[in-house]
Amino acid sequence: MKIAVPVIDQTLRIAKNAGHTPYFAIFNIGGGMFKTITLEGLRANPKMAGHEVSEEEHSGKHVCDHDENDMEHIKSHDLMSEAIKDCDYLVIKSACKNTANSMKAFGIKMKKYNGDKTNAKEALGEISGEF
C-alpha cells in the first residue's frame, strides 16, 4: 500500500495544510500484524511550484476561501492529486474541501492524523494499524 504524507522538507516534518505543502513523502506500508514502513522518496507538490509557503500555511491556519465555481483553483488541486495518483491514501492534519474533492475524484482516500508526532514516518507508525 502506498501512502502520501504532506511534508515541509527532507526532515519529514508534517505540513499541517495538505493543499499548501511543498512536498509529499511517499511511503510503502507492508506486512501483516507487524507493519513495515519504507520511505520511497519525496515528490514536489506542483500546486505550490513557484510559490513560497509561509509558516502560517504550515501551521494549518490558512482557510481556503475559494468556492466551488473557481475552476482555476480546482484545477490546481487536481495537479496535486495527479502527482500522487498512485497512492492509496493521503494522510492529513487538515485539508480544504477542494483538496478532499480532488482526492476523491482520483480515488485517493484521506486519513486524518490527530496525533502529536511531527515526523511523517513516526506518525505513520502510530496509525499504521488503521490501514
N, C-alpha and C positions, 0 to 999 in steps of 0.2 A: 504494500500500500504506500502511496506517495502522498506526502503532506507538505504544504507550504505554510511558512510562518513569516509574517512581515517583520523584518529586522532593519535596524539602523545601519549596520555595517558588519565587518568581519568578526566583530566581537560577539555577534549573535544576540545583541541586546534587542529585546522585543520592541517593535514600534507599536505604540498603542492605537494608532489610527491606520487601519489596513489600507484605506484608499490613498493615503499620503505617505506610505512607506517608500523609501528609496530602493529597497531590495526585498526579495523573498528568499529565505533559506529553504532549500528543498531537502526534505528528509525521506528516507525509506524506512518503513517500520515493518518488521517481520517477526516470525516466531509465533509460538503459541502462548502458553502461560507466561513465559519469560520473554518479553519483547526485546528485539534488537533495534536500536535507533542509529541509523547511519546518515551522516550528512553527505548529500550528493554534491551540493555546491550552492552558490548564491546566484540569483538572477536579478538583473536590474528591472525595476518597475517602469515600463515605457510610459505610463501615465504621468510619471514625475520627471521624465527626461527634460533637462534644461531648467528645472525648477528647483530653487534652493528650498529645502524643507526646514521650517522653523521648529524650535523647541516646543512651541505651542501645539503644532501638529503632532509631534511625538508624544505629547502628554495626553492626547485624546480629547483636548478641549475644543478642537475645531468642529464646527457644526456645518454640515453640508446644506447650503441654502438654495440649491438648485432644485427646480421642480421636475416633474415627470415629462414636461414638454421641452426641456433643454436638451435637444438631440446631440449637440456637440459635447456636452458634459457626459451624457450617457455613453457616447462612443468612446470617450476617454476611459471609462470604466471597462468597456469591452476590450480595450487594448490590454489592460491589466489582466483581465481574465484569460485572454488569449495567451499571455506569457506563461501562465501556469495551468493551461488546459489539460495537461497530462496528469495533474494532481487529483486525488480523490477528495481531499479536504483542504480548507484554508482555516487555520486556527487564528482566532482574532481576540483582541481585547475589546475593540469597538470598530464599527463599520457603519456607513450610511446606507440608506435604503437602495441607492443606486448600485453600490457595491454588492449588496445582497441580491438584488435582481439580476445583475450581470452574472454573478457566480452561479446562480440557479440556472440561468439560460445556458451556461456552459457545462452544466452537470457537476459542478464542484460544490460539495456540501460544506457548510460553515459550522465550525465548532468553537463556541465561546470558551475562553480561558479566563477564569476569575481568580486564579491563584496569585501568589506573591512572587513567584520566580520571575526574574528579569531576563534570564538566558533562555533562548528558544529550545535548546536541547534538554535543559533541565525541566522546563515546563512540559515538554512532550513526555518526558519520563514520568512526570506526575500524573498525566492523563492518558497515557498510552493504553491502559486497560479499557478505555471508553470507546476505542475504535474497533 
